[in-house]
Amino acid sequence: MTLNFILGTNQYDHHQEMIKQFQQDLETDPKGKFFFIVPNHIKFESEIRVLNDLGQIQGNGELVASNSVQCFSLSRLAWYFLRGSDVYNIETLTDTKSAMIIRRVIEQNRSQLKILSGMADKSGFIDQLTSQFTEFENGQVTPDDVEDVMKQNQNDIFTGKIGELNLIYRKYTEAIEQYATNNFKLDALADYLDADLHSKHYHFYVEGFSSFTASELQVIKAILLNCGDLNISLVLDTPAVQPVEKTSFYARPANTFNQLYNLAKDNGVSYHSKFTKTRRVSDDIGKLEDYWIQSSGVSPIKSSHLDSINSVQIWKSTNKQAEVSAVSTYIRQLVANQQYRYKDFLILARDLNQYGSFIEPFMAENEIPAFVDLQRKMTDHPFKKLVDLLFTLVDHGLQSEDALALLRTELMIPEKYQKADISEYRQAVDLLENYVLANGTTRKAWLGQDFEAQANLDSEIDQNIIFDYQKINEIRNFIKEIYQSWSEFFTEEQTAKDAATFLFNFLDKFGVFDRLGVWQQQAADQNDLTSAGQPEQVVDKFNTILDEYVSVFGDEQFKSDEFIEILDAAFESAQYSQIPSTLDAVNISEIGMVQPNNRKITIVLGATVNNMPGTSVSNGIIADDERQLISDNLDSDKYLNASDEVMNNSEPFLHGLTFTTPSTRLIFTYPNYTEDNKQEDISSYVTRIAEHFGITQQDIMLNPDPLQTEENEVLRYVGSAEASLNYVIRVSRAALDNKAKLSDQWTYVRNRLLQEDQTDSEFALSSLQYQNKPVDLNKETVEKLYGNNIDVSISRLETFYQNEYEYFLKYGLRLQPRQIFEVTSAQTGSLYHAVLDGLVKLLNDQQVDIRNLSDQQLTAYVADVFKNELDKPENKIFSANERMGFISKKAQDTLLQLVRAIKEQLGRNKFIPRATEVAFGRMNNAKQDLPGLSYKIPGGHVINVRGKIDRIDEMSLDKSDYLAVIDYKSSGHKFDFDSFLDGITMQMPTYLENLVANKEQLSSGQDVKIAGAFYSHIQNPKILVKKGVDVEKELLKKFKLDGLIVDDDELLENLDSLVSGASLILPISKSKAKGITINKKNAISNQDLYRILNYNRHLIKQAGEKIYSGKLQINPFRDSANRTGLQFSDYRPILQFDAMLPENEYHEIINHGREAKKVVLKRIEQILEEETNNA
């Protein structure tokens, strides 16, 4: 029995010294058995390395075989010796089953828990308990040990919490006595070695450890006391025969040395300390470690310098993507040009999750084989999501979003689609989603009759639509079957066993396992071995969970919430097994994980102040002070995990190991900016190294300098054709933007790409010439889109002038946004108009004058008409649920307030609502009240304008009859002359033109005149009540009409019979000096009116001509208030308008201020004169 320590700093070759010891032992005991013990994390690679070493010793070249030399982790060593014993016939306790047992223990003892009872139902608590109990077990700490600690400390807060924790722990340990835990196996291994008569011929070589748990130490002790010899490698500069301070650089390995030293001394085992003399790394890396140890302790720092500027480098990148791109390019270049192998590189990051979404794609882009040594959790697999959704589907009452999410997993699909191309199934689900979103489909609808179109469909004309509805209903019926089968079983109480059995059979019945098999085969066919292995692993894990669930809960009542929590926790902790697909691959791992010291170059990503050093913060059940209190009162062979303070103190040592993983070169890289564009600072560790050795940072730019002539600076961006093309495009864009010429070096790279990969390179580089400008249409295309004549509403023409290209998208290509079942302003507006129309018609039919109605009667009329409108299919959304009911009630209140205002307005003059919702022109087979407006335009085309006037009021006086247009608006409106000049506001003039054209038809009077056109604001305003304020007047002011009034003396005298000062209902006022006058901006003469109408006609024809010309331009308007044609556009993703681009410009609406009416009318006159002259 001998204990041999292999010591030395990490720059020295500990493994080579270990192999020398192994070779000596092999010669002296050729029939012995030799075991290399390493952390499980590096077992595979270490085994290959040991076999290579053995081959060199035996001189067998590449062919090596031996059953006397093994490379194991401690857990695998237990399996090796105990695999035929009863220990491995006992059911193993998994983390999942452990959590289930803890959950059950808590439920059975909840009445005794006061402090922890409230935490028991919180998410993550069971996981915390599982971790804590695992820590106790690893530390060989029993419930009795915890009980003894509490007896020695009578602090009520401590003993109360720890007492409850220990109660659960004691019950838990009793419940798991029948299971084999990892610590149980290690204890059994220690017992086996104590009794094994052949153990004197066992030789052990332990590498890669700096500390052991108490359970692991028991095995090491058994090896030490019973086996031929124990050789252990520790990164330590001197034997620690005395305990060292917690703040010491070598605190962790020194503590391990001291533990083993005392074990040997106390048991009479001879020990030796050997210092490895062979340096594993270059002189420069050795100097780095020497400096790091000196600067992290109290010893003086010696002056030193690096022999090569390449040995230690610091790269500053624009962001993480540029950082990884530069690293992948660098590796590719060294492998291509300097005889490196991919396995010579190690990439480390403190938190690989920061790079997880893009590090593999960047490696693939540069055609670099890479193994990401990061455990991948199963929790995100679609299978797990599917099981969750099955329960959610019933618990949430068949919500559409849950049904669609279930379908999107593509694990449950109708039999019809199982052998078809998956795109057919996806199209059917898309159609179903469109229908569901547009109709607000409820559980009742899902389980009811087949979905149908609201319009009657013709079996010949609408064949495609009918076929789409067949697809929709096939998927709907599939969801219906799933829901009914599932809910039928779970409606009644079930045992855990029955529920688990049903779940498995249900998934099997609906072909889920078969679909996973298909996925596995597809991945295998594509040589994606990682993905190919995942379905089988997920199913195996699921089956294990079900088995364990049944064994724990059996005949107890099934609780779905509890089951889902167990499932969540199990899949959260479950990880896919990973094996590198090739031995020659870049290894990508995390700082803090043990790494083999056989790399030539190590690249540390994310070397920022937030990552280096890291900070350990406990998030467990017991706090650091409680852990320390327990640890201080335990026997020496029992101990818990190190405290946060100790872990944080060990950061310099941890990074010292990292800095010496490479033999020749260490590169630090860090991003200058985070994802949210916040500046990142370089790590203080790296700053120290840079200052000591005088290292200059190298800048890696996301957008390199296109004028760069330094060859090496250009070459650092040249990797694979695909990766290089990315940078060539960037520098070419920069050169174009700055009107500069690419340097010869960049031009050479560009030309080589065009030679070697012409098709892809030309296509990608053509993007540099792209301009966000639409291509004009030819005559044939225009006529196919619009026909020979255009039937158009005036609002469509307003869209044309707001942005010509949007008109093309919306009415030429007929692109429409997806319909969503929600109350839009358009739907609310339609409801308002329909109710107001219905009310006027009802009052006219009953020959009731609104002026004579009481408020109670008015309220009843509005309520009746509103209810009738809500009963119509197009308004079903307003009664879909309680929320919609609330919205409809608010809408009714708003309408009632408006109608009250209308009553007051009509009570102050002689106007009578003559007609409402007056349709002119062709209105989709609806009744046409008045002829439309038609205009001939060049090319033999005709533009037909249609519309619907909200309300036409008539006032009959002695001399004349006056007609006025009332246009309801859901927001405040004024007639804007500036907007009208540019075609943005054409609705009111078009209504007036139709009124002029049909005034005799609308009125029976002899002399029919136009009074004007007014906007009526639909609102339910709030009035600030103050002392002395007439609330009724203030309310009426809020509904004051605005618009255009024809300046006519007889009309003015009769617009407001109660006017005194400013009118409450119209933009007029009365004074003793001037009598009744119209506000300047609202007054127009008859000549002005016809000038406006003629210009409106000009705008209509001009729009038609432009449409038929085929010329397209993206020209959204922008006014002085920064309102634009893009503000409420549904087409912004298509338009891609960017005012910073030279080809994208706003169509500016000039603000003429107070003189707008005067200036615009004059400009109109000029335009019309020019048009006449040109004609």
Beta strands, then each sheet from edge to edge (+ up, - down):
strand 1: 2-7
strand 2: 33-37
strand 3: 69-72
strand 4: 202-206
strand 5: 229-233
strand 6: 270-275
strand 7: 312-317
strand 8: 345-349
strand 9: 370-372
strand 10: 586-590
strand 11: 599-605
strand 12: 662-671
strand 13: 698-700
strand 14: 789-793
strand 15: 912-920
strand 16: 933-937
strand 17: 941-956
strand 18: 961-969
strand 19: 1008-1017
strand 20: 1042-1046
strand 21: 1061-1062
strand 22: 1068-1071
strand 23: 1075-1078
strand 24: 1083-1084
strand 25: 1117-1118
strand 26: 1147-1148
sheet 1: 3+ 2+ 4+ 5+ 1+ 6+
sheet 2: 9+ 10+ 8+ 11+ 12+ 7+ 13+
sheet 3: 14+ 17+ 15-
sheet 4: 14+ 17+ 16-
sheet 5: 14+ 17+ 18- 19- 20+ 24+
sheet 6: 21+ 22- 23+
sheet 7: 25+ 26+
end
